[in-house]
């Protein structure tokens, strides 16, 4: 370990960056403290180390920072976070300092926030169904423990509300409650209040730890917040053996902070000005979800991505979708028509659904049931489009049935409101909708599934 | 000699000096922990090094030592069934050494140094051997013969050669002049392995996926590009191919992809059996894993490690399939490194040499006559997934791939949204090999395979036109003949082209089954059209029953296939009954 090295005065400052020289033994990623008389201490991190000059990324606002008078210390320590079970119930800042007026947590351990990658041969395959209580998820896009399943929201769409609902309603197979790690990145005070209030009301508060970096908080802190939160989540999951749900809101703000730093460093920009390593950087966060062999806990992530201008091809949702195991896409159209949660099941997907459903997990015939609902709904949506051109009357009979089905599917199955539905209720609801159709329309339901279902209801 | 020291660290790059003697692409050990790195630029006595492992915590002033060799992988028995990282280190032994999480700076060899293999010589003392000759064999897995080859660039008379049990690093033969030969040798992964000559391929690479084999067949030794936005089922296709494709050896490179998917492969493959050999699927598989959170530079190297292993088994005379998932992540790694080097960017920020590098990589696929005696033919077929940003195929990686690939299986989000899997878009996809492969299909599967294929493609094309018209006037306004074509095309899509990776009876479709279904759908269309010509109306035709019978063939178990086929043939033939009776078949 390096000893602290102290510099009287930095060489230069630009935006969130501070240049220190000479630095013959600076370490990449080491923690830096910056003191300026009459101002609160600032912290930073070495992001480019050179024998001649090193670049420090300053977490706090650099307004009023005069490099010549700054007292800069390279601490020789890596960025760490205090972690432990006692943090449950606490509200902390994006870097883990108290934001609830209580003393700083002592914790059980101190962990580096930059985690080493989990060895792929030590990963356990996720397959335990999480019942969220939301039909469009449980039935159509099933979430499993250890998965990372983002919500693709849009400005003004209730992405955060849905995340809160999932957190409150989530039940594991044997009914275990989840510990919740919520990390707010650049969210507004209103959103924070909403979340806190709901947690208070539902009693989720004492099994949660909240890391909040609000809009008014330092931008660069946003780059650390998810990593600090994940260090805590990993401790709870892999050392304390708990099942942990991590909600990250909002990934878009994180990416903007990353872009800000990249621009300040005069890096060659990639798509829409985001750095070329955005994929790698996001993967470093999302890939921390999972289950480790021979350890009892799990880490499940629900990141929230606000799609700028509802554009799913924007680099942030695009790269996120390539890393995560599916996505839940919210629809402005459904939202306008008052459907809550406005989940559009057509572009939504849970890649790990196959392992989490079926006879011993949810129930036999789940796959066929979901495929049929999906197929008929897709046909109904197509018919709806067609109807706007040729009119409902000139649609074939089967298309008209699918059209009616699509309406009911959106209103009744997807649009469940705030109520929690268990998986049996979700199935019953789906079958009720399918019952309105003649058997020959149900091409995805094989005879065996059909017979079993009718045996059950009769 | 002065010890070289780190002068600058930025992301995955390190600059060190003095390093006057190092070569480009020479491997170096960086810092006190000895992280693996590769020299990518030399400027006077200053070298720029890309580091394969996480550089966090590295310190300016730490030592750098050259190794004198480029990035190599150790080739020999024990590769099959193994899982290695992007630079060829076996993940299981990394886990044994460092636990659940990967710590940088761990050195482990690709092959197990302690395992002993029973070697049977095939050449005798005194015999002259040259590069590529088979020295002898080792049974690598039950029933799998691993041929031990004279390494490229080596020849001479055999002074002695012994039968017996050897570790991979123990000499079992010696050439005159004192050169020892081992069960394994090292190969620099960025160099293609030498061959006698390339052969032109007349045999298909059978994937078990109907839409690929029937409509857009790939040749053995060919290269296929599989671009698709997220959620279009790229990984499902690659994994289905790894399971069902007709290959002796499968090398699967998970390049910048998800850890949980790798966990799935690792859990399932050992339990699944390879239908052709009856052995565990893992026995024919080598996994190269660089998940997206592993260091980016190792991602760039991982595809080369994969193809070097593939070429090695090709040289032994095997048919090897290389799945690269995904080349876009490889290209992005290249871009990331280029940006750190402040290179002038080309299209979309990718370096200008992207097309060149990609082309050279694709060209390592092929059907070849291997070097040496006895004469052997081997093939590397390359299936590369591409993840175009926003699903837009005009981007550089897709375009550069299309210039060199022999077939395109384009995955379409609209099809995926309709749950039409595999979501191979029949309007965009193509195969340059289809013509050359026609004789093989005619001889081994059915004489009218090609004719059936072109009628099917024509039907799908016609469907698209009709759907456009129907979109304007409504489907009810179409003539009976056109409505029939729409329905027939739907049946082709749902029973021939769609295939469920989760249904054990449907996940793999041998050519015979593919042909049966394709012919049944073709007969359905022609029989029904003939019935219309004979005076039947569209409503009077019981297409639903025929369609259901075809769907039953699709889902039939192998033992049931003949019975279901006979039923479907009857259902199709029933379409030809006179219209007066047809109206009464179903209520």
Interface residues (C-beta under 8 A of the other chain):
Chain A: X2 X23 X24 X25 X26 X27 X28 X29 X30 X48 X49 X50 X51 X52 X54 X78 X114 X115 X116 X117 X118 X119 X120 X121 X122 X123 X124 X125 X126 X146 X147 X238 X267 X268 X269 X270 X271 X275 X276 X277 X279 X280 X283 X284 X286 X287 X288 X289 X290 X292 X293 X295 X313 X314 X315 X318 X319 X321 X322 X323 X325 X326 X327 X346 X347 X349 X351 X352 X354 X355 X367 X371 X374 X375 X378 X386 X389 X390 X391 X394 X395 X396 X399 X440 X443 X446
Chain B: X6 X7 X8 X9 X10 X11 X54 X55 X56 X57 X58 X59 X60 X61 X83 X91 X92 X94 X95 X98 X99 X100 X101 X102 X103 X104 X229 X230 X231 X254 X256 X258 X259 X260 X261 X262 X263 X264 X266 X267 X289 X291 X292 X293 X294 X296 X329 X332 X335 X336 X339 X342 X345 X348 X349 X387 X389 X390 X391 X392 X413 X417 X418 X419 X471 X472 X473 X474 X475 X476 X477 X494 X502 X544 X547 X548 X551 X555
